[in-house]
Amino acid sequence: MAKRKKPQSPQAGTSKRTKRSLSPDWPVVGLAGAGILVTGYLTLARTISASPLLCGEGSSCDLVQQSHWSLLLGLPVSLWGLGLYVLIALIAGLSRPRLKRWQRLWLVSFFGMAFSVYLTLAGWLALGAFCLWCTVSLVLISVIFGVLILRRPESAPGMPWLGFIGGQAAMVGVMLVLLHALYAGWFEPSEDPRLRALAEHLDRSGAVYYGAFWCPSCQQQSRSFGASSDRLPYVECSPQGRNAGVAFECVSNDITSYPTWVIGGQRFEQMLEPEELARRSRFDWDGWQEE
């Protein structure tokens, strides 16, 4: 007579199912953990106003970290990156090992990689600089994406692969366009009439604003005028690039730091708020009225 199998208790079956359902993707969790350490360190350094290691003052890394490319919606990009790595770690560690988990990880890592590439290119093209820590983060998110491609689940071939890639790429493309719009100032308010009047007054009065495109303080100075920044009497001192020679006009006027304002024969080697510029150039800031 065949022996009857001993029935399993409900708790044992539940335990096995739970064990299977909580099977973390350890390679992805480990890589995301490394990303959390990098972005967490950068966020901490930004919070306490300290320069990260290998980011000395004036270095390429420092220029990127101090530029407006290091912020998104008023928050450090490193903080957004920290959130992305945490999200990847949570999905890889706490979600069930099914096709849907892989799809979510693929989408999040694809967006993170595309955004990192965008910021790297922006720093290179706009500032002529690279950030070492940003490059490390780019490598980590790219490796995560590569691991997911190589470890594509067996159930994936049954789905419309090309359609999936096209749909996800279109979604990421739209998000990148929106992010670029934020950085490019497409959503900034219309030109402030008083700032426009001040910029035109500075130009008429003979004031000169010397700066360099890669200078963080110069970028901040220009942003203080919003849409009227193009009306400022600006002289670019690095027209050929950050590591090229200084423009003749800047050399002949002994410009050694940026930004430098020359107003009424006086020199100011610092960023000046619009109210201060108005006072120095004798513009009636408080009493100005639009005609």
Secondary structure, 3 states (H helix, E strand, C coil): CCCCCCCCCHHHHHHHHHHHHCCCCHHHHHHHHHHHHHHHHHHHHHHCCCCCCCCCCCCHHHHHHHCHHHEECCEEHHHHHHHHHHHHHHHHHHCCCCHHHHHHHHHHHHHHHHHHHHHHHHHHHHHCCCCHHHHHHHHHHHHHHHHHHHCCCCCHHHCCHHHHHHHHHHHHHHHHHHHHHHHHCCCCCCCCHHHHHHHHHHHHCCCEEEECCCCHHHHHHHHCCHHHHHHCCEEECCCCCCCCCCCHHHHHCCCCCCCEEEECCEEECCCCCHHHHHHHCCCCCCCCCCC
